Amino acid sequence: MTGPDSTQLAGFKELLLARCGLCFEKEREVTLIRGLRERMASRGVGDSDVYHGLLTGDPEEFHRLVELLTVNETYFFREPDHLKLLVERLIPEIVEERPTGQVKIVSAGCSTGEEPYSIAILLRERYGADSGRLFAITGVDIDASAIERAKQGVYGKSSFRGGNPGLLARYFEPCGREEYRIRKEVGQDVTFEVVNLLGTVYPAAMQMPDIILYRNVSIYFPGQVQHAIFSRLAGLLTEGGYLLVSATETIHHDLGILSLVEKDSLFFYRKLPNLRIVDRRDRSRAAGTHRSGTSRPAAPAARSRGGTAGPGHVPPTPPAGQRTASVAVSDVHALFDGALGKARDNRPDAALELLDTLIGRDGSFVKAHTLKGSILLNTSRFDEARAACTRALASDPLCLEAALMLGIIARHEEDGDEALRRFREAIYLDPSCWLAHFHTAEIVFMRGDRKRARGGYEAALRILESGPPGDRERAFFPLVFKTDQFLAICRHKLALIKDQGK
Ligand SMILES: C[S@@+](CC[C@H](N)C(=O)[O-])C[C@H]1O[C@@H](n2cnc3c(N)ncnc32)[C@H](O)[C@@H]1O
């Protein structure tokens, strides 16, 4: 049997990425090769192309391979502060507000079940036997063998390394050598299903949950997959519902999809009514900085280099009845307003259709490209979003919003250098662009450059704290960001940096 060559390996990687989001680049490549060898040997297949064909046509075989490739690392009461917050504060609030009906909790990527059982145990501690009636807890995972083990509910020592021996004694009974079985009543509180989070359909048990735990799952996904799954999970949540990722993953999901909330120094996401797209035309017009079709604030650099009739300029509205050579400005504005309305109504496809019509009539209308870019960015269509931003920059090389979005796209794609370059550009165009300072700080913080990170967080904080609070929800058209969460993160990170410097 020969192992896959690099072209064949690329084919397997592509398949696994497309079907379940798993990425096997760099050091993870050896895991894939090992898994392929094992499955090919057990199926008696010597040729990689033959096995690829088998894999694409046989879902059972695909599952067997995936089981070998997933990282199932988990244990009871992992990240206990989050669980405590959940069970002592967030859930009681929901129970109080909703006297009838069950509180629905989903553990997405639950592995062998320790996470959902931990919650069931903590809820039993607080609500006693009532918890079976009050809560519906579901654990889902792509790995069928992990789900089977979760259903059996038998655990060895390593599952209990998170401590809590008292709870172990109360909720488990010994079975076999150094193994413990979850007691029947707790076992009955949790149901399990095999679900691919990147699959097309989610089961009923996952619909409209109040709480989703999605911890330590996305670390294995590339940026686009992280965004796509997070968006879908966010879409499932009830209004006011919570989504928790692990502490190290939190920042990566601050994509403007859910609001980042802080309680007791813990960060988590919440589905709150959240207007993400506004039209700042009127505001910038009032400020006297408007160039039709652009929305850059009055940055000194932009003004000195851009002039008032740059390539993004749309001519003034002609006298009534008179049309410009190709298109009436009022048509373009009407199309733009229509597209903005649809985007605000959360109808991205309809908005994109109008924008394409607009762009077909006047390709130099910069705001059409930036609005298009932001809609595509929100729907994780990164390549198309990049193309829209590039078009905006072609019409207006000083387009702040395009530079920002390209930075955000590069961050999603984990291209830190490109992201830093774009954010630097944005700061050059508008030194008060707090969002660019913030993202720069986040990237350099992750790289361990605490000094530079501190400068970035301080700059973002200074800008956000200056000016009246109402003005803080400052937008970089057409992106709008709730600034409270950014303020909280900046303060939190600055405190961390200070502590580490001691
Ligand atoms: C490291 S475990 C996390 C377990 C638990 N949430 C925790 O924090 O302890 C990650 C789990 O994500 C699952 N997973 C990976 N890709 C998935 C996908 N596309 N759909 C569903 N589950 C997936 C893996 O099978 C694995 O069991």
The ligand as an ORCA input file, in Angstrom:
! r2SCAN-3c Opt
* xyz 0 1
  C     -12.177     19.255     21.921
  S     -13.801     18.628     21.773
  C     -14.691     19.773     22.772
  C     -15.579     19.115     23.776
  C     -16.296     20.053     24.721
  N     -17.107     20.996     24.030
  C     -15.344     20.742     25.655
  O     -15.175     21.950     25.581
  O     -14.750     20.068     26.510
  C     -14.220     19.105     20.116
  C     -15.353     18.297     19.534
  O     -15.836     18.955     18.366
  C     -16.302     17.962     17.480
  N     -16.448     18.473     16.100
  C     -15.457     18.822     15.250
  N     -15.985     19.179     14.071
  C     -17.322     19.082     14.190
  C     -18.404     19.327     13.305
  N     -18.212     19.739     12.043
  N     -19.653     19.111     13.754
  C     -19.863     18.674     15.027
  N     -18.880     18.427     15.897
  C     -17.616     18.629     15.491
  C     -15.257     16.884     17.603
  O     -15.730     15.620     17.170
  C     -14.925     16.922     19.082
  O     -15.615     15.941     19.802
*
